[in-house]
Amino acid sequence: MNKVLCILGPTASGKTDLAIKLAQHLPCDLISVDSAMVYRGLDIGSAKPDAATLQAYPHALIDICDASIPYSVAQFRHDALHCIEQSIAHDRIPVLVGGSMLYHRVLQQGIAELPHANDTIRAELQKKADVNGWESLHQELQRIDPVSALRIHPNDPQRLLRALEVYAISGKSLTDHWQEQQASALPYSFINIGLHIERPLLRERIAERFIGMIQQGFVEEVRAFYARPNMHANLPSMKSVGYQQVWQYLDGQLNHEQMLEQAINATRQFAKRQMTWLRGWPELHWLETTDSRCIDTIISLIS
């Protein structure tokens, strides 16, 4: 069976660097698994590889969509499977690299068939949130679907509403739907690599990287989107971690210091949620980010 390598890990753990090193040792094709890098112009804030790196080591599924057009997880699965098939057809190894855990999961496990949205139920849930706060709705989700509650943050109203809406409509939680849904049979063997990094080091890296992004012109990058009439704060591209906080700064909701603090904290929370996903990942091969033997270990897994 053809092997597909997946490199997973929290933000700032060194996934891209590891993928590039692999490309120097193996006949592989790099495929991005990042919900922000798909958008053209989301360069600095998504930590997208620079133009010179992408020219030397091309990544599929980067810069494939305008930031004003939402890109769905279903579209990602379709596009990623096409890239995998093309890579294998040329006798190469597909290497999927990125931290969008939902993308990885849907690619490998398929997409659950969920009930269509119900405006009445959604309005009732929104009213509850307006009266009691989002934390109360998150507590309700913890009661009915503790697995989903672990990965859906109380400050993520869109996903929180959808999870509760699905349960109200069907009487089954999102987790129940996922477990009932049979994964599409794929003729591949997925080898999942999880990058581990000590939490203090990761927190330090996240802060240093975001400050570096600001110095590189991140605010100006977001300002260009802010000026576009077809862009707004609720688009998935602008709700990405970092972009959301800089947009709020440009909108006068945050001062510069608040923007820095909230963006760094949001990124650290995002990394924490990524690690929660990874701890429950089946058959994950953990590697230390700082381990100089990572490449040899991965080559042995592929062989």
C-alpha positions in Angstrom: 0.0 0.0 0.0 1.3 3.5 -0.8 2.5 5.5 2.1 1.5 9.1 2.9 3.5 11.0 5.5 1.8 13.5 7.7 3.8 16.0 9.9 1.6 17.4 12.7 2.4 19.6 15.6 1.5 22.8 17.4 2.2 26.2 15.8 5.9 27.2 16.0 7.1 23.7 16.6 9.2 23.5 13.5 7.0 21.5 11.1 8.0 23.4 7.9 11.7 23.2 8.7 11.4 19.4 9.2 9.5 19.0 5.9 12.1 20.9 4.0 14.9 18.8 5.5 12.9 15.7 4.4 12.7 17.1 0.9 16.5 17.3 0.9 16.7 13.6 1.6 13.7 12.0 0.0 11.9 12.1 -3.4 8.8 13.8 -1.9 6.1 16.4 -2.6 5.2 18.8 0.1 1.5 19.5 0.6 0.4 22.2 3.0 -2.2 21.5 5.6 -2.9 25.0 6.9 -6.2 26.8 6.8 -4.5 30.3 6.6 -1.8 29.5 4.1 -4.4 28.6 1.4 -5.2 32.4 1.2 -3.2 34.6 -1.1 -1.7 37.5 0.8 -1.8 35.9 4.3 1.9 35.6 4.3 3.5 37.1 7.4 0.8 36.2 9.9 0.5 32.6 8.7 4.2 32.0 8.9 4.1 31.1 5.2 7.4 30.0 3.8 9.0 32.9 1.9 9.1 33.1 -1.9 12.7 31.8 -2.2 11.8 28.8 0.0 8.7 28.0 -2.0 10.6 28.2 -5.2 13.2 25.8 -4.0 10.8 23.6 -2.1 7.3 24.0 -3.6 4.3 23.4 -1.3 0.9 22.5 -2.9 -2.2 24.1 -1.5 -0.6 27.4 -0.7 -2.0 30.7 -2.2 -4.9 28.9 -3.9 -7.8 31.1 -2.7 -8.6 34.8 -2.4 -9.0 35.8 1.2 -12.6 37.0 0.5 -13.7 33.5 -0.4 -14.2 31.0 2.4 -12.3 27.7 1.8 -14.0 24.7 3.4 -12.5 21.6 4.9 -14.4 19.5 2.3 -12.7 21.5 -0.4 -9.3 20.8 1.3 -10.0 17.1 1.3 -10.8 17.1 -2.4 -7.7 19.1 -3.2 -5.4 17.2 -0.9 -6.5 13.8 -2.3 -5.8 15.1 -5.8 -2.3 16.2 -4.8 -1.6 12.8 -3.1 -2.8 10.9 -6.2 -0.6 13.0 -8.5 2.4 12.5 -6.2 2.0 8.8 -6.0 1.5 8.6 -9.8 5.0 10.1 -10.2 6.5 7.6 -7.8 7.1 10.2 -5.1 6.2 10.4 -1.4 3.4 12.8 -0.4 4.3 14.7 2.7 1.4 16.6 4.3 2.7 19.3 6.7 0.7 21.7 8.8 -1.1 22.4 12.0 -4.8 22.5 10.9 -5.8 19.4 12.9 -9.4 19.3 11.5 -7.9 19.2 8.0 -5.7 16.2 8.9 -8.6 14.4 10.5 -11.1 14.9 7.7 -8.5 13.9 5.1 -7.8 10.6 6.9 -11.2 9.8 8.4 -13.7 11.3 6.0 -16.5 13.8 6.6 -19.4 13.1 8.8 -22.9 13.8 7.3 -24.3 16.4 9.6 -27.8 17.9 9.6 -28.5 21.1 7.7 -28.5 24.3 9.7 -31.7 25.3 11.4 -32.2 29.1 11.7 -34.8 28.7 14.5 -32.6 26.6 16.7 -29.6 28.7 15.9 -31.5 31.9 17.0 -32.6 30.2 20.2 -29.0 29.3 21.0 -27.8 32.8 20.2 -30.4 34.2 22.6 -29.1 31.9 25.3 -25.6 33.2 24.7 -26.7 36.8 24.8 -28.4 36.2 28.1 -26.1 33.8 29.9 -22.8 34.2 28.0 -20.8 31.9 25.8 -19.2 30.1 28.8 -22.7 28.7 29.8 -23.1 27.3 26.3 -19.7 25.7 26.5 -20.6 24.1 29.8 -23.7 22.7 28.1 -21.5 21.3 25.3 -19.2 19.7 28.0 -22.2 17.9 29.3 -23.5 16.5 26.0 -20.2 16.1 24.1 -17.1 16.4 26.3 -14.8 15.3 23.4 -15.9 18.2 21.2 -15.8 20.6 24.2 -12.1 19.9 24.5 -11.3 21.2 21.1 -13.9 24.0 20.8 -13.0 27.1 22.8 -15.7 29.0 24.6 -14.6 32.1 22.6 -15.3 30.3 19.3 -19.0 31.0 18.9 -19.4 29.8 15.3 -18.2 26.2 16.1 -19.9 26.2 19.5 -23.2 27.1 18.1 -22.9 24.5 15.3 -22.0 21.7 17.8 -25.1 22.5 20.0 -27.3 23.0 16.9 -26.3 19.5 15.6 -27.3 18.0 18.9 -30.6 19.9 19.2 -31.6 18.8 15.6 -30.5 15.2 15.7 -30.2 14.2 19.3 -26.7 13.1 18.6 -23.4 14.9 19.4 -20.8 15.8 16.8 -18.6 13.0 18.3 -21.4 10.5 17.8 -21.8 11.6 14.1 -18.0 11.2 13.6 -18.0 7.7 15.1 -20.9 6.6 13.1 -19.5 7.9 9.8 -17.5 5.3 8.1 -14.2 6.7 6.8 -13.9 6.7 3.1 -11.7 3.8 2.0 -8.4 5.2 0.9 -5.7 3.1 -0.7 -3.0 4.7 1.4 -1.1 4.0 4.6 -0.9 7.2 6.6 2.2 7.6 8.8 1.5 10.3 11.3 4.5 12.2 12.9 3.8 14.4 15.9 6.3 17.0 16.9 6.7 17.4 20.6 8.2 20.6 22.1 8.5 21.5 25.8 5.8 23.9 26.7 8.1 26.7 28.1 10.1 26.7 24.9 7.0 26.7 22.8 5.5 29.7 24.7 8.7 31.6 24.2 8.9 30.8 20.5 5.3 31.9 20.0 6.0 35.3 21.6 9.2 35.8 19.7 7.7 34.8 16.4 4.7 37.2 16.7 6.9 40.1 17.7 9.0 39.2 14.7 5.9 39.2 12.5 5.1 42.7 13.6 8.6 43.9 12.8 8.3 42.3 9.4 5.2 44.4 8.6 2.3 42.2 9.7 0.1 45.2 10.6 0.6 46.6 7.1 -0.3 43.2 5.6 -3.6 43.2 7.5 -4.2 46.9 6.7 -4.2 46.1 3.0 -7.1 43.6 3.6 -8.8 46.1 6.0 -9.0 48.6 3.1 -10.7 46.2 0.7 -14.5 46.7 0.4 -15.1 42.9 0.0 -13.3 42.0 3.3 -14.7 42.0 6.8 -13.8 40.7 10.2 -16.1 37.6 10.1 -14.4 36.0 7.1 -12.5 32.8 8.0 -9.3 34.3 6.7 -9.5 37.3 9.0 -10.6 35.1 12.0 -7.3 33.3 11.8 -5.2 33.7 15.0 -3.2 36.9 14.8 -5.2 38.4 11.9 -8.2 38.8 14.1 -6.3 40.7 16.8 -4.6 43.0 14.3 -7.9 43.7 12.6 -9.3 44.7 15.9 -6.3 47.0 16.4 -6.9 48.7 13.1 -10.6 48.9 13.9 -9.8 50.8 17.1 -11.0 48.1 19.4 -7.5 47.4 20.8 -4.4 49.5 21.4 -1.0 48.3 20.2 -0.1 46.8 23.5 -3.4 45.0 23.9 -3.1 43.7 20.3 0.3 42.2 21.1 -0.8 40.6 24.3 -4.1 39.2 23.0 -2.5 37.8 19.8 0.3 36.1 21.7 -2.2 34.6 24.2 -4.6 33.5 21.5 -1.7 31.8 19.7 -0.7 30.0 22.8 -4.2 28.8 23.4 -4.4 27.7 19.8 -1.2 25.6 20.4 -2.7 24.1 23.5 -5.8 23.0 21.5 -3.6 21.5 18.9 -1.8 19.5 21.5 -5.2 18.3 22.8 -6.0 17.0 19.4 -2.7 15.3 19.0 -2.9 13.5 22.4 -6.0 11.7 21.1 -4.5 10.9 17.7 -4.3 7.2 16.9 -1.0 5.6 16.0 1.0 8.8 16.3 4.8 8.6 16.2 6.1 11.3 18.6 9.4 13.0 17.8 11.2 15.7 19.7 11.6 18.9 17.7 15.2 19.2 19.0 16.1 15.6 18.1 18.9 15.6 15.5 17.8 12.0 14.5 14.3 13.0 13.3 15.1 12.5 9.6 16.6 9.1 10.2 13.7 8.0 12.3 11.2 9.2 9.6 13.1 7.5 6.8 13.0 4.2 8.8 9.2 4.5 9.2 8.7 5.1 5.5 11.0 2.2 4.4 
